[in-house]
Amino acid sequence: MENTSTYDTGSANPRPAEQATREYLSFQLGSVEYGIDILKVQEIRGFETSTRMVNAPPYVLGVLNMRGIIVPILDMRLKFEMAEVAYNSQTVTIVLNVAQRVVGMVVDAVQDVVAIQAADVKPAPDFNGAVNTQNIIGIATIDQAEQQRMLVLLDIEKLMTSADMGLVTEVFS
C-alpha cells in the first residue's frame, strides 16, 4: 500500500491527516491475519529452538540468547489456543520491544507492513464477554490487488504486559 501523505513543512507538527496514519506489521496465525505497531518491532528472525524453562506455561517456548540478552520466546498460536501448531520454513519469531523489555513472539508467517488510517479502523465487535477483546485495537479492511484483507490490530504492548502473560511486574507508585 503506498503512503501518499505529506508533511506541512511550515510547522513543527505534521498535518492532522498524517497523525492519523500508522504502520503495522501484518502476520499470520492460522487463518487469521493480525497487525501490530511497527514501532514495537526490533527484528524478524527465522524460528530457532529455544531453551525450555522449568514450570513455564505451554505458550512459553523458552529463552534465546540474542547478542547477550536473554529473551523469552512465546508462541502466540499456543497462547491463542489454536488447534494445529506446526513449525516450518515460514514460521518466524518477531522480536519486540515492549515495556522496556525484549520479547520474542512466534507466528506462522510475516506478511508485510501496511499503512492504515485511523478512520479505517473499526472497533472490535462486542461479544458480551464471551471473547476477550481488551487487547484488540480494532479491525481494518485493506484493499489489495482486487482483494480485501481483514487485519485484527493488536495492542501488543497491552497484550504482552497483561497479568496472564507474566512478563512484567506491575509497579505501583
N, C-alpha and C positions, 0 to 999 in steps of 0.2 A: 504494500500500500504506500503510495507516495505521499510524503508530508509536504504540503504546499503552503505551510504557514509562513508568515513574515513577521519580522520584529519592527517595532517602532523605534528607529534609531535616534529619535529626538528626545527620548526619555530613558530613565534608568529601568523602568518597568516594562515588561512585554505587554502587548495588547491583551485585553480580556480573552479573546478567542484563543490566543496562544496558551494562556494559562490553563485553559480547559482541555488541552490535548496532552495525553500521557502515552508513554510507550510501555508495552507489555511484552514479555517473553511468553510465547504460547508453547504449551507442551501437552502431551497425550498421556492420559491414564485410562487404560482400557479403551472404550469407545468415546470417552468424553474429552473435550479439549478445554484446557484451563489456561489462564493468563495470570502472571504475577508482574509486579512493578519491576521493570528492567534495572532500575537503580539499586535494587536489593541483590542483584546477581553479581557475584565476583567472577565466576568462571563456569564453564561447562566441560565436564570430563567424561571420558568413557567409563563404563561401570567397572569397578575393581572390587574384588572380595575384601571385606574389611575384617578386622579382628573383633570377634564376638565378645560381648561383655556379659558377665555372670548376672543372672536375675533380671536382665533387660526385657522389656515387653517385646513381643514378636516384630513390631514395626521398626524397632531399633536394631539395625543390622550389625552395628558395632562401631568401631572408630578406625580412622585412617590417619596416618602421619602425612600431612601436606606441608612440605617445606618447613618442618619443625613445629607445626601447630597440630595438636591432636583434635581431630574434627569428628563429631558424632555424625553417623550416617543413618538417615531414616528412609524407609521405603514407604512412600505415600500410598502405594497400591495396597499395602498391608494395613496402613493406618485407616484408609477409607474402606477397608473390608471388602476389597474386590475379590471375586471368586477365583480368578486364574492369574497367577503371577509367574511370568516366565522371564528369564534373564537371557537376552540375545544381543546381537550386534547393534541393535537400535537402542538398547537400554543405556541411559546416561545418568550421571549424577550432576545435578545443578548445585553449585556451591554458592551459598547465600551469606550475606552479612545482615544479620538481624539482631537487634537488641545488644549491639556491641559484641556479638559472638559470630563465629564462623560455623555453619551447619551445612551438611550435605543432604540433598533430597533426591532420592532415586525415583525416576519416572520412566515410562515406556519409551518416549521419544520427544525430542525438541522439534518444534515446527519452525517458527520464525519470530521476528519482532514486528509487532503491529502498533501503529499509532491510532489511538482511539480518543475521540472527543467525548467529554463528559456527557453531552446531550445524547450520545448514542448508547449510553449505559443505562439499562433498565433495572429496577430493583428486583432482587430475587423474589420469587413467589412466596407467599405465606402458607406454610403447611400446618398451621395451628400447633406447632411444637413437635410434630411427627418427624420433621427433618431439621437438623441444626443448620441454620443459615447465618449464624453470627460471624463467621469468618469469610463470608461472601460479600464482596463489594457490590456486585451486580452481574448482569448478563449482557453481553454485547453481541450484536449480529454484524458480521463482516461480510461484505460483498467482495468476492474474489473469483475471477475467471468464470463468470456466469454462474457461480455457485454461492450459496450462503453458508457461512460457518458460524456456529454459536460458540461463544467463548465464555466460560464461567470465570469471572475475575475474582481471584482470592486476595484477601488481605493477608499476605504471607507473614508479615510481622506479627499480626494478631494471632494467627494460627500457630506459629512457632513458639510464641511466648505464652500460649494458653496453659493453664494449670495441668491439663491432661497430657501435654507433651512432656512436661517435666524437664525442660531445657534451661529455664531461668528461674531464679528465686525472686519472688516479688519483694521489693523493699519498700517499706512504709516509712515516711519521714514525719 
